[in-house]
Amino acid sequence: MTDNPPFEPANRRAPEQAQISISLSRELLARIDAASKAENRNRSNFISTHMERALANVDDAGKVRKKKKKKDRFSD
């Protein structure tokens, strides 16, 4: 008889990720679920992706960075 190692569930989370718990309204959760399905993402990936986008223009101090003005290609 062989000794099997004790069962340990697979940890599918990358080492740099953390699991959190948040409270959302049922309405918001339903909207998130519908939107994540439309983007073919799971809920966690959808929330993470959209939070990254939302915070792309926020600095480490929590202040919104000023957006750079695009040059008008017709101006001098």
C-alpha positions, 0 to 999 in steps of 0.5 A: 500500500502506498502512502498518499499525501494528505488532500489539499485543495488546489490553490488557483489564486496567483501568489500576488493576489488576495481574496477579499469580501465585499458587500454589494446590493443585489441589484449591483451584483445582478448588473455585474453578473450580466456584464461579466457574462457579456464579456465572457469573464467570471465575476472576479476577473470582471471586477478586477479588470474594471477596477484596474481601468477605473484606477488607471488615472489615480495616483498612489495618494488617491488623487486623480491624475490630470489627463493629458490634452490630445494635440489637435492635428489641425493646430499649428 
